[in-house]
Structures are given as structure tokens and as C-alpha cells.
């Protein structure tokens, strides 16, 4: 009995002294792809990270007691076919190949919610631990199907801080700020700053989110601030899950554009059939419009993919997609002349792929 009493008395101390739980994890994804942009040759590639970006990471969490904990995540992107680092960033035009370039942060979690500091993915970035964009079944993978192929996006942010509230009956609020999206070594008025606020409702069969973001582009006198509104969600009907999203992005002297997305995930033959499409339409603004040049642009695409699990951590997949561009996106030459940040093989091309994905 005395031993039992001693054990009971020691339980709180053991709980407080819980060691850090550290885990190594990652994704390895490889595919053979073929695509043809309008006016260009047909290409065959060994593509790294086609359905999901390759990564290796280390994460951990320590229980501090009384509902508080401290955690971290250090995640490196890489190209499987060459071993090179991926998700790099530039400083003064020079590519920076630092480690843990997908995300690297330290967080404090408690009854108040969570606060994290470091290199983070923006609220609409489509990946990372603080992403709110859950409105596409393809996410940011699968080439032409990726919602990043059309959208305004400030993906990864250096010098960032984020706050995530506790869940309020399924609703979580997030606020993110970057003191310098690439560097904050200059005075505040010379650094590019990111501001983001959003909310996600996730309960039962329904998921919905809305995000407001701005980048002030203070490092360049030639660039005006960019503003983005993103909204969407999904609903699981049982027989299929439907996703829908919308984004409006605007930047003076650059462009104003709208993107609509609709997709679905349907269990079929032991795997998952993914199907969906997107519509993009926009217009150049102010100084971006060149004399005698078309100012409008548009593109639509349709995509299908099938994922078949070989185990809980491995699946094989096939994908086919078609994108058709109009006006400024009707040819590779007009796209290049427009200065728009789109890729011809994503906005005006066909694409097929076969691949395998493994998580560890």
C-alpha cells in the first residue's frame, strides 16, 4: 500500500517532467510526366514532388504542465531526382540555400491558443502547419490542377509570427505578420511586410475558411501593395466530398484578377478519384498595360487524378489535365510579353503523369 501511495504522489511530478517527443518525418514523391504547352515541344520529365512536395523534417513537443507546451518544426524541401534543395528564397537577387527552407518555427501552446515564430507559410499558402486554404482537393500539387497555378500567392515568409486561437465550437481565428518577407535587415520602412488574418470553421462534415492578406512591398518604389481575399471550403456528402473556392487579388499598376475553383473527392475501387477545374480571368492595370497590347487574360482547366493506396503510407497515382488560355495567355509569346507570373505549361497546355508517394 505504501508503494502505491508513493506512486500516486509522484504522478504529477512525472507529468510535469515529461521529456520532449521528437519525430523525424517526411514525404518522398516521384512521377513520370509528359506535357505540352501551346506552341512548344512535347516534354517528358522525371518530376520530383508532383502530387506533394518532397520534404524531410524534425518536430518535437515538450509538455510544460498546466495545459502549456512548447514545440518546434524544422522542415527541408528537396528534389528527389537531383538531391538539390527546394523552396529556396532570394535576397538581393541571390538565391539563399539555407536548411529547413519549407518551414522552421518555435511555438508556445496553451489555453490561450498558439503563438509561433520563424519561417512560416502564409495563411493562403496551401501547405504548412498554419495553412487555411483547404478548398481544393488537389491542394498545391498535381501541376495544372494546383490552385497556385492561377492564384495570387505569397507562399513562404521569413521573420514571421502567427497567432492561432483556441477552437470556439469549431471556429479558429488566425493572424500572421512578417517583419520582412525575405529579410528585415533594413529599417522598417524598407522591408516588405506581410499581414494576414483569417478564420476556419471545421466541424463534422463542413469546413469553411476566409482569409484577408496584404503585402506592402516597401522595399521597391516601383511596386505597390498587393491585396488578396480568399474564401472557400468543403462538405462531405458521404458518397463524395465537394470543394469550392474563390480568390480576388489586386495590385495597382500590375493586375486585378478572379479565380474560381470546384473539385471533388470520391471513393472508387479502393482508391480516391479526384476531379475538378478552375477558371481564371483578369486584367492588367495602369503601368502594366503596354501600348497596342491586349490588357485582359483568362484561362480555364479541367483535371482528374486517381490515387490507389498500397499501404497506409504509400499510394500510386495517375493524373491528366488540360488548361486553355485566352487573350494574353493564348500563347507562350504573349504570356512572356505580358510580364504576368504564370507558367505556360500550367495555363495553356495538356499534362499527364504517373507516380508514387510515400510518407514516413
C-alpha positions in Angstrom: 0.0 0.0 0.0 2.9 2.4 0.9 4.4 1.8 -2.6 1.1 2.6 -4.3 0.7 5.8 -2.3 4.2 6.9 -3.3 3.4 6.2 -6.9 0.3 8.2 -6.8 2.1 11.1 -5.2 4.8 11.0 -7.9 2.4 11.1 -10.9 2.1 15.0 -11.0 5.9 15.3 -11.0 6.3 12.8 -13.7 3.7 14.6 -15.9 5.5 17.9 -15.5 8.8 16.3 -16.3 7.7 14.6 -19.5 10.6 14.6 -22.0 10.4 16.1 -25.4 8.7 14.0 -28.0 10.9 14.3 -31.2 9.9 12.8 -34.5 11.6 12.6 -37.9 9.1 12.6 -40.8 9.0 13.2 -44.5 7.4 12.8 -47.9 9.0 11.2 -51.0 7.1 11.7 -54.2 8.3 10.9 -57.8 6.5 10.9 -61.1 7.0 10.5 -64.8 5.2 13.4 -66.5 4.5 14.4 -70.1 3.2 17.8 -71.0 2.9 20.2 -74.0 2.4 23.9 -73.8 0.8 25.5 -76.8 3.4 26.4 -79.4 6.1 24.3 -77.7 7.5 20.8 -77.9 6.1 17.8 -76.1 8.2 17.2 -72.9 8.9 14.0 -70.9 10.2 14.6 -67.4 11.2 12.8 -64.2 9.3 15.1 -61.8 10.1 15.3 -58.2 7.2 16.1 -55.8 4.4 16.1 -58.4 1.5 15.3 -56.2 3.1 16.6 -53.0 6.3 18.4 -52.3 9.3 16.3 -51.1 10.4 17.0 -47.6 12.2 15.8 -44.5 11.6 17.3 -41.1 12.2 17.1 -37.4 9.5 18.1 -35.0 9.0 17.9 -31.3 6.9 19.0 -28.3 7.5 19.2 -24.6 4.7 19.3 -22.1 5.3 22.1 -19.6 2.3 21.3 -17.4 -1.0 23.1 -16.7 -2.0 22.9 -20.4 1.1 24.6 -21.7 3.7 23.1 -24.1 6.5 24.2 -26.4 7.1 22.7 -29.8 9.2 23.2 -33.0 9.2 22.1 -36.6 12.2 22.2 -38.9 11.4 21.1 -42.5 13.6 20.9 -45.5 12.4 20.7 -49.1 14.4 18.8 -51.7 14.3 17.5 -55.3 14.4 13.7 -55.4 15.9 13.4 -58.9 18.9 15.6 -58.1 19.1 15.8 -54.3 19.1 19.6 -54.6 17.4 21.9 -52.0 14.0 23.2 -52.9 11.7 26.0 -51.7 14.6 28.4 -51.7 14.3 32.2 -51.5 16.2 35.2 -52.8 18.0 38.1 -51.1 19.2 41.0 -53.3 18.7 38.7 -56.3 20.9 35.9 -54.8 19.3 32.5 -54.1 19.6 31.5 -50.5 20.0 27.8 -50.0 19.5 27.6 -46.2 18.4 24.5 -44.5 14.8 24.0 -43.3 13.5 26.2 -46.0 9.9 24.9 -46.2 9.2 26.0 -42.6 11.1 26.4 -39.4 9.5 27.7 -36.2 9.2 27.5 -32.4 5.8 27.6 -30.9 4.2 28.1 -27.5 0.8 26.5 -26.9 -1.6 26.9 -24.1 -5.2 27.7 -23.1 -4.8 31.0 -24.9 -4.1 29.2 -28.2 -0.8 29.0 -30.1 1.9 31.5 -31.0 4.8 30.6 -33.4 7.8 32.4 -34.6 10.1 31.7 -37.6 9.9 30.9 -41.3 6.2 30.2 -42.0 3.9 29.5 -44.9 1.3 32.3 -45.4 -2.3 31.7 -44.4 -3.3 31.0 -48.1 -0.1 29.2 -49.0 -1.7 25.8 -49.4 0.8 23.9 -47.2 2.5 24.2 -43.8 1.1 23.9 -40.3 -0.8 27.2 -40.4 -2.4 27.0 -43.8 -6.1 27.9 -44.0 -6.6 27.1 -47.7 -8.5 23.7 -47.7 -10.8 24.4 -50.6 -9.2 22.3 -53.3 -8.9 18.5 -53.4 -5.6 18.9 -55.4 -4.1 21.5 -53.0 -0.8 22.8 -54.4 0.1 19.6 -56.1 -0.6 17.9 -59.5 0.7 20.5 -61.9 -2.1 22.1 -63.8 -4.5 21.2 -61.1 -2.6 23.1 -58.4 -4.5 26.2 -57.2 -1.2 28.0 -57.1 -1.1 27.8 -60.9 -3.6 30.7 -61.1 -3.7 32.4 -57.7 -2.0 35.4 -56.1 0.3 33.8 -53.6 2.9 34.8 -51.1 3.9 31.3 -50.0 6.8 31.3 -47.5 7.6 34.1 -45.2 10.8 34.8 -43.2 10.8 36.7 -39.9 7.1 35.8 -39.3 4.9 35.4 -36.3 1.4 33.8 -36.1 -1.3 33.5 -33.5 -4.0 30.8 -33.7 -6.9 31.0 -31.3 -8.4 28.0 -29.4 -11.3 26.3 -31.1 -14.6 28.1 -30.4 -17.2 25.5 -31.3 -15.2 24.5 -34.4 -14.1 28.1 -35.3 -10.4 29.1 -35.1 -9.0 32.5 -35.9 -5.5 33.2 -37.2 -3.4 36.3 -37.5 0.1 36.4 -39.2 2.7 39.1 -39.7 6.1 39.1 -41.3 8.5 41.9 -40.4 10.4 41.2 -43.7 9.2 38.5 -46.1 12.8 37.8 -47.2 14.9 40.0 -44.9 14.3 42.5 -42.1 17.9 43.8 -42.0 16.9 47.3 -43.3 14.8 49.8 -41.3 11.1 49.0 -41.1 10.1 51.3 -44.0 12.5 49.5 -46.4 11.3 45.9 -45.7 8.5 44.0 -47.3 5.8 43.2 -44.8 3.0 40.6 -44.9 -0.3 40.9 -43.0 -2.8 38.1 -42.8 -5.9 37.4 -40.9 -8.4 34.6 -41.3 -10.8 32.2 -39.8 -11.6 28.5 -40.3 -14.7 26.6 -39.3 -14.2 22.9 -39.2 -16.8 20.7 -37.6 -18.4 17.4 -38.7 -18.9 17.3 -42.5 -18.3 21.1 -43.1 -15.1 23.0 -43.5 -15.1 26.7 -44.4 -12.5 29.5 -44.4 -12.0 33.1 -45.3 -8.6 34.9 -45.5 -7.6 38.6 -45.9 -3.9 39.3 -46.8 -1.7 42.2 -47.8 1.9 42.7 -48.8 3.1 46.3 -48.7 6.2 45.9 -51.0 8.0 48.7 -49.2 11.5 47.6 -50.5 10.6 48.7 -54.0 9.5 52.2 -55.1 8.2 50.6 -58.3 5.8 48.1 -56.6 2.5 49.0 -55.0 0.9 47.0 -52.2 -0.9 43.8 -53.1 -4.2 42.8 -51.5 -5.8 39.3 -51.6 -9.2 37.9 -50.4 -9.6 34.1 -50.4 -12.7 32.1 -49.3 -13.8 28.5 -49.7 -14.5 25.2 -48.0 -15.8 21.7 -48.4 -18.7 19.5 -47.5 -18.6 15.7 -47.2 -21.8 14.2 -48.6 -20.6 10.6 -47.9 -20.7 9.4 -51.4 -18.4 12.3 -52.4 -16.7 15.3 -50.9 -17.2 18.7 -52.7 -14.6 21.5 -52.5 -15.2 25.1 -53.7 -13.1 28.2 -53.5 -12.7 31.8 -54.7 -9.9 34.3 -54.7 -9.7 38.0 -55.7 -6.3 39.6 -56.0 -5.4 43.2 -56.8 -2.2 45.3 -57.2 -2.1 48.7 -58.7 0.0 49.0 -61.8 0.1 45.2 -62.0 -3.2 43.3 -62.3 -6.7 42.6 -60.9 -7.9 39.0 -61.1 -10.5 36.5 -60.0 -10.1 32.7 -59.6 -13.0 30.2 -59.1 -12.3 26.6 -58.1 -14.5 23.5 -57.9 -13.4 19.9 -57.2 -14.4 16.6 -55.6 -13.0 13.5 -54.0 -14.9 10.3 -54.5 -14.1 6.8 -53.1 -13.8 4.4 -56.0 -12.4 0.9 -56.4 -10.5 1.0 -53.1 -8.9 4.4 -54.0 -9.8 8.0 -54.4 -10.9 9.7 -57.6 -10.1 13.4 -57.7 -11.8 15.6 -60.2 -12.0 19.4 -60.7 -11.4 22.6 -62.6 -10.6 26.2 -62.3 -11.4 29.5 -64.0 -9.1 32.5 -64.1 -9.9 35.9 -65.5 -8.1 39.2 -65.0 -6.9 42.5 -66.4 -3.6 44.3 -66.4 -3.6 47.7 -64.6 -2.0 51.1 -65.1 1.6 51.0 -66.0 1.5 47.2 -66.7 -0.6 47.9 -69.8 1.6 48.3 -72.9 0.6 50.4 -75.9 -1.1 48.3 -78.5 -1.2 45.3 -76.3 -4.2 43.3 -75.1 -4.9 44.0 -71.3 -7.1 41.1 -70.4 -6.3 37.4 -69.8 -8.1 34.3 -68.9 -7.7 30.5 -68.6 -9.7 27.5 -67.6 -8.7 24.0 -66.9 -10.0 20.5 -66.0 -8.1 17.8 -64.2 -8.6 14.3 -62.9 -6.4 12.1 -60.7 -6.7 8.7 -59.1 -4.8 7.6 -56.0 -4.6 4.0 -55.0 -3.2 3.0 -51.6 -0.6 0.2 -51.4 -0.4 0.7 -47.7 -1.3 3.3 -45.0 1.8 5.4 -46.0 2.2 4.7 -49.8 0.0 5.3 -52.8 0.4 5.2 -56.5 -1.4 7.8 -58.7 -2.2 8.8 -62.3 -3.3 12.2 -63.4 -4.4 14.0 -66.6 -5.1 17.7 -67.0 -5.9 20.2 -69.7 -5.6 24.0 -69.5 -6.7 26.5 -72.1 -5.5 30.1 -72.1 -7.1 33.1 -73.8 -6.1 36.7 -74.7 -2.7 37.4 -73.0 -2.4 33.7 -72.1 -3.3 32.4 -75.6 0.4 31.7 -76.5 3.8 31.4 -74.8 4.9 34.6 -76.6 2.0 36.8 -75.5 2.4 35.4 -71.9 6.1 36.3 -71.9 5.4 39.8 -73.3 2.7 40.5 -70.7 5.0 40.1 -67.7 2.4 38.0 -65.9 3.8 35.5 -63.4 2.2 32.4 -64.9 3.8 29.4 -66.5 2.8 28.4 -70.0 2.8 24.7 -69.1 0.2 25.4 -66.3 -2.2 27.8 -68.1 -2.2 26.7 -71.7 -1.2 23.0 -72.0 -2.1 19.4 -71.5 -0.4 17.2 -69.0 -0.3 13.5 -67.9 1.6 11.8 -65.0 2.1 8.5 -63.3 3.8 8.5 -59.9 4.2 7.1 -56.4 4.1 8.8 -53.0 5.5 7.6 -49.7 5.3 9.2 -46.2 7.4 8.3 -43.2 
